């Protein structure tokens, strides 16, 4: 296991030698982890670590199209869209152009949290594929990306495979495929797609996915090493900030909020526009008791990028401080966002499931859980489904799904908390104590609302001895 914990360091920036060493390090980690874990591994790339730019392989059929599969930096997105729209007004038969515009719309939806851009992307995808289905791998990449954004992961997988059938040397398409396979719970296949991506292009997008492979297996040293290599391989500030954010997340999720802050600060030095870094800072500051700083950073991130996850996090932090009215404002924002997403064909799954489970609407939580587990049978949804079943009093079935959520070996404090509370309800005191203790050992500040509940539950179990 030495290779897993200490993969080779990257060599000098740039050059063929560095690429080969990155490839060797990541290959050893992925292959060894799959063999050791036995069950196969993948990462939650679609919701987390797939947002870095994804260059295509230099061996792909259409080298000139490399930029098409690279999302523009956030500040350049509007300009890129305007330029493409102008071009397509004069050359409306440009299939690749419509595909590229669709990709930009999907990315703009991510940046602005406005699902109407997904609707616009749908129109551009249809125009692209109506013009060409023979050589149009960019059109299929756009179709796959849009489907993933809408949490239609089976469609995303099918479209990515169609693109790969046209251009089997395109690293970006393997990244899209891996993301879809992961969300579908196809862990062995997803790990294989990440490996192909690394073989073609061992740079930030592939290495960050490999990092998550290691994280899901519970191998945090390898996860940190691979994400550090991803940072070293970054070619633009956004990719560096992306890697810094996830290095911070690895540290914070392991219960080291002070270390996490150093990564978030480093990322903001490189790219102050990278909004997720403010969310990471806010969570770490909250864990450290830095209330003023945490509120300021949460306010910044939800004003820039009001992702449902961020809005809920902010509301729950405010609620933990007794700021009930302010918390309710964030929850109201989430309710409106959820309706807007649904109206535009986007089904949120784990976020509303956990929100309604934790905020007094068990029936609605189970409604979202049942819908979500069908389209996204991934471990985060396994955990959310388990929790929804628990708050509806179905603890025996909930425990089965909780075990599935933890089957990869991932060290996730929230998952262990949920499992411990389910075991407590079932009367299995020893198992509940073990899992609740594990949750607080992994990350004592895993949730401003639920960490205190875990401590209280342990006290109750102790007094019942």
N, C-alpha and C positions, 0 to 999 in steps of 0.2 A: 504493500500500500504506500510505499515511499513516493512512487510517482504521482499518486493522487494528491498527496499533501504538498509536494514540492516539485511541480512541473518546471521544466527548464525556463529560465528567465529569457525575456525577449532580447534580441541583439540590437544593434544600432538601428536608428529610425530609417525606414525605407530599405529597399534592396531585396534581392531574392533570398539572401541568407536569412534575413529576419523572417520572411514569410514561411520558409521551410521550418524554422524552429518553432514558430507559433503553431503551425500545423501539427508538428510532432507532439507538442505539449497537449494540445486540445484533443488530438486523436487518442493518446494514452488515457486521458481522463474519461472521455466518453465511453470507449470500449471497456475499460476496466470497471467503470461504475455500472454499466449494464450487466456485466458478468457477475459482479459482486451482489448487486441488488436482486438479480434474478427475475424480477417482475417487469423490468424495462422502465425507462425513465423519460420524462419530457419536461418541458417548462411551460409556465403560463405566459407564453410569449405574446399572445394576442392582446392581453390586457396589461402587460407590463413591459417586457423587454424587447419588443419588436419595433419600437418607435424610432430607433436610430436609423439614419440613412442606410440604404442597402444597395451598394453598387453591384452591377452585374459582372459576371466573369469576363475576362478579356477573350475567352474562348467562345463566347456566345455568338450566335449567328449574326446578330445585328449589333455590332460594337457601338455604332453611332447612337443607338437608343439607350445607352447606359444612363444618361441623365434622366430619361423618362421614368425610370424606376427609383430615382433618388428624390425623396421629398425635399422641397426647398426649405431653407431655414425659415422659421416662423415669420420673421420680418419681411421676407422676400415673397411670401406666398401670394399675397394679393397682386403684386406686380406680375408674378409668373402667370397667374390666371388671366389677368387682363391682356397680356401679350399673346397668350394662346388663343383667347377668344378673338382677338383681332386677326390672327393668322387664319383661323378656321372660317372667318367670314369671307376671306378671299379664296381659300382652298378647302371647301367643305367636304371634299372626298378623301381627306387625309385620315385614314383609319387610325394610324398610330397617334396622330394629334388628338383625336377624340379620346383615345385611351389614356393619353397623358393628362388631358384635362380632367378626366374622371378621377384619376389618381390624385390630382391636385385638389379636387373637390372633397374627396374622402379625407385628405390630410387637413383641409380647412375645417371640416366638420370636427376633427379632433382638436384643432387649435381653439376654435371658437365655441365648442360644445353646442353647435347649432345643427341639428339633424336635417334641416332643410337642404344643407349642402349635400347630404347623402341622396336626397331626392334628385338634385341636379346631377349628381354623379351617375345615378341610374339612367337618366336620359342620355348622357354622354357615352356610357357603356353600350347602350343599345345602338346608338349611331355608329360607334366604332365597329361592333361585331356585325352589324348589318352590311357594312362596307367590305369586311374581310374576316373570314374565319379560318383561312388556310395558313397564313403566315403571321397572324396578328397576335403574337404572344403578349404584347403590351395590353391589348384589349382584354385578354383572359386574366392577366395580372390585375387589371383594374376591376374586373368582375369579381375576382376572388377577394380583393381587398375590401370592396364594398360589402360583399356578403359577410365577411368577418366583422366589419364595423356594425352590421345589423345583427350580429350573433347568429348568423345562418351558416354554421361551420361546415355542415355537410356540403352545401353549395360552394363554399370557399375551397374546400378540398377538391371537389370535382373540377372547378375552374382552374385551380393551380395545376392540376394534373394535365389539363388540356394545354395549358401554356408550356409545360415541360415537354409534352409530346412534340411541340413545335421547336423548342429550344432547350435541349437537355443539358446545356452548359451554363445555364443562367442561375447564379447563386441566389438572386433575389427571389426567384420563383420557389426555390427549395425552402427559403425562409418563410414565405407565405404558406407553403404546404405544411411545414413543421408546426406553424402556429395553429393551423386548422386541426391537424391531427392531434395536437396536444389537447385542445378544447374538447375534442371528441373522445378523449380518454385512450387514444391509440398510442400509448407511451413508447413502445418499442419502435413502431414506425416513425414516430416523431424524432426520436433520437437518431435513427438512421438518416432522416432528412437533414438534421443538423450536421451530421457527419459529412454528408455530400456537400453541404454548403461550405463547410470548413475546407474540404478538399479543393473546392473551386476558388474560394476567396477567403482565406483565413484572416479576416479583418474584424472590425468592431461588431458589425451585426451578427456574424457567426460566433465570435468568441463570447459575446454577451449571452447568446442562447446557450452555449456550452456551459457558461457560468450557472445558469439556472438549472441545467441538468444536474450539476453537482449539488446545488442548493436543495433541490427536491429530494435528492438521495440522503440529505443530511450531512454532506461533506462540505462544511463551510470553509475549511482552508483552501480546498480546490476552487470553490466558488469565488472566493476573494482573489485568488491568484489569477484565475481566468478573466475576471472582470478588470483586474489591474492591467492585464495584457490588452484587454479590449480598450482601455483608456489609452495605453501607450500607442495603440494602433490607430487611434482616432485621427482623422484627417481634417476635421472642421470643428470649431468650438462647440457646436451643438452636440456632436458625438462625445466630446470630452465631458461636457456637462452631464450628458446622459449617463456615462459610466460613473462619474462622481456621485450622481444621485443614487445609483444602485449600490455602490460601495457604501454609501451612507445608510441605505436601507438594510444591507447585510449586517452592518454594525449595530444599528438600532434594534433590529429584530432579534439580535443575539443579546440584547440587554446592555448595550454600550452607547447610550445617547450622547455622551461627551465626545467620544471618538466620531460618532456619526456627524456631529456638528462640524467637525473639521473637514469632512468630505463635502458637505453641503456648501460650506463657505468657499472651498476651493472651486467648486463648480460655478458658483455665482461670480467669482473673480473672472472666470473664463467667459461665461455667457450669462449676464444679468437678466436676460429675457427668458431664461429657462424656468418657467413657473413652478414646475414640480419640486424644484429645490426649496422653494418657500414652504411648500407643504411638508417636505421632510424636516426642515428646520422647525416648523411649528410643532410637529409630533415629538421631536427630541426635546425641545424647550418645555413642552408640557410635561414630559416625563421627568425633567429636572426641576420642575416647580417654578419655571420662569414665565409667570402668567402674562405679564405685559408684552414680552417679546413674542410669546406663542400667539396671543390674540392678534398682534400686529401682523405677523406672518400669515396666519390663516386669513385675515382680512385681505391681504395682498393677493393671495393665490385665488380665493373665490371671486375676487373682483376681476382678475385677469382671465382665469380659466375655471368657470364654475362647474367642474366635473361633479356629477352626483356623489361620487365617493368623497370628494373634498368637502362638499357642502354638509354631508352627514357627519363627517369627522368633526368639522367645526361646531356643528350644533351639539354634538355629544360632549365636546370639550366644554362648551359654554354651560351646558346642563350640569356637568360635573362641578362647575364653579358656583352653581346656584343662580346663574343668569338665565332664568327660565324664559323670559320674554324674548331675549336675544336668540336663544336656542330655537324657539318656536318660529322665528323669522327664517332661520336656515332650513328648518323642516318644511316650512311652507314653500320655500324655493325648490326643494327637492321634489315635492309633490307636483308642482307645475312642470318641472323638467321631466319627470317620469311620464306625465300625460303627453308632453310634447314629443318625447321619443316614441311612445307607442303610436301616436298619430302619424308619425313618419316611418313606421315599419320597423322600428328598433325595439327589441324586447330586452330590457334590463333583467338580470336574473339574480345574482347573489346580493347585490346592493339592496334592492327592495325587499328581498326575502329576509335578510338580517335586520333591516330597518324595522319592518313591520313586526317581526318576531320580538324585537327588543323594545318596541314602543306601543305595546298593548293591542295589537290587531293580529292575533294568531291565525284567524281564518284567511286573511289576506296574505299573510306570510306563506301559508301552505299553498295558496293559489299560485303565487309566483314561483314557489319551489317546485311544484309539479310541472309547471310549464318550462322552467329553466333546466331541470335535470334532463328533459327530453332533448333539448337542443345543445346542451353543454355538459355532458357527463364527465366533467373535470373535477379534480379533488376539491377546489374551492366551492364548487356547487354541491359536491357530496357533503361537505361540512355544513353548508347553508341549509340543505335539505334535512340533514339530521337535526339541526337546531329548530327548524320549523316544525318537524314532527314532535320534538320534545315539548315545545310550548303548547302544542295541541294534545299533550298527554299520551302520545304514542311512543313511549320510551324504548320498548323492546325493538321496534323497527328502527328507531332513531340510532340506537347503538350500532346496528349493522352498518348504517351509512357513515357513522362517525369512524368506525374501524376502516372503512374504505378511504376516507379522507386522509388517514394517517398511514396508509399502507406503503407509501413510497419511502417513508423514513424521514420526511421533512420535519424539521424542528420548528413547528408553528405553535406559538403560545395560545392563540385563540382556539385552534383546533383542540388542543389538550384541555383547555378550560371547558369548552362545550362538552367534550367527552366526560370529563370529571363530573359536571353537573348532571348529565344524563345518568351516570352511574350512581350518583347520590340519590336521584329520584327512584332508581331501581332498588335501592337499599344495599348496594354493593359498596360498603364503607371503605374497605381496603383499596379497591380500585379507584374510588373517587379521591381519596387522600393522595394516592400516588400521582394521578393525572393532574389534579389541581396544583400539587406541589411542583410537578414538572413544568406546568404553565408559568408559574411565578419564578421558577429557576431560570427558564429560558429567557424571559423578559418580564421583569417585575412591573413595568409600565406599559404592558401590551395594549391596554385600553383604559381611558380615563373613567369609564363607567363600569366595565366588567372586572378590572383588576381588583377593585375594592370588594366586589361580590365574591371573587375567588378567595380572598383573605377571610372574609366573613364566613364563607362556607367551611373553610378549613377549621376555623375556631369552633363552629357548631359541631363539626364532626369530632373534634378533639374533646369537647365538653361532654359529648355523648358516649365517650369511652367508658 
